[in-house]
Amino acid sequence: MPTRLFRTDTCSVCEWKEPEELALLLDLQLREKGEPQERLLQRVRDVAKYSIKTSHPRFFNQQFAGVDYHSLAGRFLSEALNTNL
C-alpha cells in the first residue's frame, strides 16, 4: 500500500482564502538585495499551505487521478540532473 502524502484528519484539500486576504498573508515582493535562504524557504511553505493539494485523497477532478509515484520520481530525477538553469 503506498504511503499517503496527506492525513485526511489533519490536512484539508485547500485552506481557502480570498485573493485580498492572500495578498496580506503572502509576502511575494521581490527585493533588490535578495533574502536569506530560511526566508525563501518560509515563502515556499506559505505558498504550499494555501495551494490546492491535488494529491490529497479527497481531491476529485476529472483531470486528476492522484499521484503516479513513478512519474513523480522521474520528474524529480530529471529536474535534479538539469543543470541548464
JOGIMO-V616466 format. One line per field, one symbol per residue. ss: DSSP state (h for helix, s for strand, l for the rest). phi: phi as a letter, one per 20 degrees, with the letter a starting at -180 (. if undefined). psi: psi as a letter, one per 30 degrees, with the letter a starting at -180 (. if undefined). A space follows every 10 residues. Layout:
ss=???
phi=???
psi=???
//
This chain:
ss=llllllllll llllllllhh hhhhhlllll llllllhhhh hhhhhhhhhl llllllllll sllsllllhh hhhhhhhhhh hllll
phi=.ffffcefec cefbefcfgf fffffdedfe dfembfgfff ffffffffge efefeffdec bfeccneeff fffffgffff eeeee
psi=klkkfkkfff klekikklee eeeeekjgkk kegalleeee eeeeeeeeeg lkiffkfgkk kffkgakjee eeeeeeeeee fjgh.
//
